[in-house]
Amino acid sequence: MQQSTCQLIYEYFETFVPSMMERSIFVELDNLNIVMGFLITDCKAQWCLTLEQGHLVKTISDSSENPEVLFEMESETFLQIISGAISPQKSFFANRVKLQGDTLKALKMVSIFEQFIKEHPFQIPEAFTSKV
């Protein structure tokens, strides 16, 4: 089950996010330049998204990048967030998400990411929904 969960998260970062970014709130934020990271602890994986002028220019699926902000969580929490089952802010205040780096930028990105999820919720396959 764990490997499948991690593969689903890989699909989210490598396929879903790039396909949705140009149709999202991010492109309206032409002054947004940031490298943000997502560390999924139980998958032992980190993805970094590089945004320049609101556009996704790079997705890296390893820890070689040094993100300005890093969101650290377990896969179950991440799947709940991207499916819209729980908000990123609630996850943070419930201590299910840890923030590293520039706190002000991180809080701003939480708000923007929440809007992205509202615009483009990720459909979790039924086999995963009972476990998430």
C-alpha positions as CSV (number, residue, x, y, z in Angstrom):
1,M,0.0,0.0,0.0
2,Q,2.8,2.4,0.9
3,Q,4.5,2.1,-2.4
4,S,1.3,2.8,-4.2
5,T,0.6,5.9,-2.1
6,C,4.0,7.2,-2.9
7,Q,3.5,6.5,-6.6
8,L,0.2,8.4,-6.5
9,I,2.1,11.4,-4.9
10,Y,4.8,11.1,-7.6
11,E,2.0,11.3,-10.3
12,Y,0.6,14.4,-8.6
13,F,3.9,16.3,-8.7
14,E,5.2,15.0,-12.0
15,T,2.0,15.0,-14.1
16,F,-1.0,16.7,-12.4
17,V,0.7,19.8,-11.1
18,P,2.5,20.7,-14.4
19,S,-0.7,20.2,-16.4
20,M,-2.8,22.4,-14.1
21,M,-0.3,25.2,-13.3
22,E,-1.0,27.3,-16.4
23,R,-4.7,27.3,-15.6
24,S,-4.4,28.3,-12.0
25,I,-4.1,31.2,-9.7
26,F,-0.3,31.0,-9.9
27,V,-0.1,32.6,-13.4
28,E,-2.0,35.6,-12.1
29,L,0.8,36.2,-9.6
30,D,3.4,37.6,-12.0
31,N,5.6,38.8,-9.1
32,L,5.8,35.3,-7.6
33,N,9.3,33.9,-7.7
34,I,10.0,31.0,-5.3
35,V,11.4,27.6,-4.8
36,M,9.1,25.6,-2.6
37,G,9.6,22.1,-1.4
38,F,7.3,19.3,-0.2
39,L,8.9,16.6,1.9
40,I,6.8,13.5,2.2
41,T,8.4,11.8,5.2
42,D,7.1,8.2,4.9
43,C,7.8,8.2,1.2
44,K,11.3,9.5,1.9
45,A,10.8,11.8,-1.1
46,Q,11.1,15.5,-1.7
47,W,9.7,17.6,-4.6
48,C,10.8,21.1,-5.3
49,L,8.7,23.4,-7.5
50,T,10.4,26.4,-9.0
51,L,8.1,29.3,-9.9
52,E,9.2,32.3,-11.9
53,Q,6.7,35.2,-12.4
54,G,4.0,32.8,-11.4
55,H,4.9,30.1,-13.9
56,L,6.2,26.6,-13.1
57,V,9.6,26.4,-14.7
58,K,11.0,23.3,-13.0
59,T,9.9,20.3,-10.9
60,I,12.7,18.3,-9.2
61,S,12.0,15.1,-7.4
62,D,15.0,14.8,-5.2
63,S,16.5,16.7,-2.3
64,S,19.3,18.5,-4.3
65,E,17.4,21.8,-4.4
66,N,17.4,24.1,-1.5
67,P,13.9,25.4,-1.2
68,E,13.0,28.8,0.3
69,V,10.1,27.1,2.1
70,L,9.6,23.5,2.8
71,F,6.4,21.8,3.8
72,E,7.0,18.5,5.6
73,M,4.3,15.9,6.2
74,E,3.3,12.3,5.9
75,S,1.6,10.9,2.7
76,E,-1.8,10.5,4.3
77,T,-1.9,14.2,5.3
78,F,-0.7,15.3,1.8
79,L,-3.4,13.2,0.1
80,Q,-6.0,14.7,2.3
81,I,-4.8,18.2,1.5
82,I,-4.6,17.8,-2.3
83,S,-8.0,16.1,-2.5
84,G,-9.6,18.9,-0.5
85,A,-10.6,16.8,2.5
86,I,-8.6,19.0,4.8
87,S,-7.2,22.5,4.3
88,P,-3.5,23.2,4.4
89,Q,-4.0,25.7,7.1
90,K,-6.0,23.3,9.3
91,S,-3.2,20.7,8.7
92,F,-0.6,23.2,9.8
93,F,-2.5,24.2,13.0
94,A,-3.1,20.6,13.8
95,N,0.7,20.0,13.7
96,R,0.4,17.6,10.8
97,V,2.5,19.9,8.5
98,K,5.8,21.4,9.6
99,L,7.2,24.5,7.9
100,Q,10.9,25.2,7.3
101,G,12.4,28.4,5.9
102,D,10.9,31.8,5.5
103,T,7.7,31.7,7.6
104,L,6.0,34.7,5.9
105,K,6.6,33.3,2.5
106,A,5.4,29.8,3.7
107,L,2.2,31.2,5.1
108,K,1.6,33.1,1.8
109,M,2.2,30.0,-0.2
110,V,-0.2,28.0,2.0
111,S,-3.0,30.4,1.1
112,I,-2.1,30.3,-2.6
113,F,-1.8,26.5,-2.6
114,E,-5.2,26.2,-0.9
115,Q,-6.7,28.3,-3.7
116,F,-4.9,26.0,-6.3
117,I,-6.5,23.0,-4.6
118,K,-9.9,24.5,-4.7
119,E,-9.5,25.2,-8.4
120,H,-8.0,21.8,-9.2
121,P,-8.7,19.1,-6.5
122,F,-6.8,15.9,-7.1
123,Q,-9.1,12.9,-7.5
124,I,-7.9,10.2,-5.2
125,P,-8.7,6.7,-6.6
126,E,-11.4,4.9,-4.6
127,A,-8.9,2.3,-3.4
128,F,-7.1,5.0,-1.4
129,T,-10.1,6.9,-0.1
130,S,-10.9,4.6,2.7
131,K,-7.3,4.8,4.0
132,V,-7.0,8.6,3.7
